Structure formats: C-alpha cells, structure tokens
Amino acid sequence: DTGVSQDPRHKITKRGQNVTFRCDPISEHNRLYWYRQTLGQGPEFLTYFQNEAQLEKSRLLSDRFSAERPKGSFSTLEIQRTEQGDSAMYLCASSDKGGAPSDTQYFGPGTRLTVL
Amino acid sequence: DAKTTQPPSMDCAEGRAANLPCNHSTISGNEYVYWYRQIHSQGPQYIIHGLKNNETNEMASLIITEDRKSSTLILPHATLRDTAVYYCIVRPYGAGSYQLTFGKGTKLSVIP
C-alpha cells in the first residue's frame, strides 16, 4: 500500500497524559500536513511541513501541541497534558506539488483520540 | 469565515446522477474550486478541481458557472458507495497557500 499511513488508528487516554501520533506520507512527498476533525465538523488545519521545516502553524496548535518531521519523511504529533477537548480525529495528508494548482493532498485514515 | 456554502444534506437514488451544488460568491481570480469527499470514519478523498472550465475525470464532473460564483459536482451514476460527506473548497495557489479550509459539507445519501 503506497498511501498515507497513520498509527495508531485509535487511542484512548486519560486526561493529563501525553500522547504521540505518527504519520508516514506517500514516498517522496515533500509536503506534509496535519488536520484535526471534531464530530460533525470538517477537518481544520493544524500545521504544515515542507521537508523537515515546519512552515505554517494554525492558532489551533496550542503550546501543548508539538509536531516534528526530523528527516523530512515521517512526522509525529505530540499532545502534552491532554484535555477532554482534544478528543478528535487527527488527520495527516501529504502532497508533492506545493501551491501549484495541480497540487493534491492525499489523506491518511486518521487517528481517533478519546480523552477520558 | 466560510468561503463556500453547501446544502447540509441531499438524497439521490442509486443509478441516478447526483448533482451537488456549491456557492462561492467571493471567489478570487487565483482561487481554484476543489472537491473532496469523506466516507464515514475514513480520511478525505480528493475528487476533482477546476478554475473556470468544466472538468471531468473518472470519478466525477465539475461544472463551474461563467461568473465562477457557483459550481456543481456531478456523480453520473451514483452507487451506494458514494454515500459520503462532500466538501467544496476554494483554495488559492501560489506561495504560502497550502492549507485546505473545509466547511461542513453536504451529506449525500444514496438510496437503493
């Protein structure tokens, strides 16, 4: 399978715990995006990487959130001191044509986080 | 603030064409119209995009009005597997314009 993969698919944690999600983009895609989706809403942009550089962050990305893409391949999204409001689907997408009109973001299956 | 307006839900009979409308009256000259869909519990799936000409691919057709203020996504022969939430997104191209801004979309139900 050459699509975007995410791990884990589901995560249940207790409030105050730290969690980390992983995203493996499509091979050779240099751009990687994280989105968050709450129930009944469309996905919301969190952050974007070009290779290993984090170039854009949404105001939704509070200080408790950190994302990395150390070697320009896979990425991790960590949430520290989780809160019940962090419960959501976390989606990763990748693309290889930047802002070009033909740029298409391909999404992974998502990681569903439940904070108890 | 939303850049697109879509009906919250639509029904379509299996085998018939599904026509999903989208209003984007404030669209700018450098903004494209993109359509994605999201089947329950999956990640969004790219369908098609266009600037001002009508576009067709193996999944769907995109019809954009001459003034570009609205568009219609057409699924020519809807199947039960097309039941999903469909998102219409306007997105500029160029430096620094990478994120997709999703609304609530249209929930399409294909009925046997």
Interface residues (C-beta under 8 A of the other chain):
Chain A: V4 R31 Y33 Y35 G40 Q41 G42 P43 E44 F45 Y48 E56 S58 L91 A93 S95 G98 G99 A100 P101 D103 T104 Q105 Y106 F107 G108 P109 G110
Chain B: Y32 S41 Q42 G43 P44 Q45 Y46 H49 L51 V85 Y87 P92 Y93 G94 A95 G96 S97 Y98 Q99 L100 T101 F102 G103 K104 G105
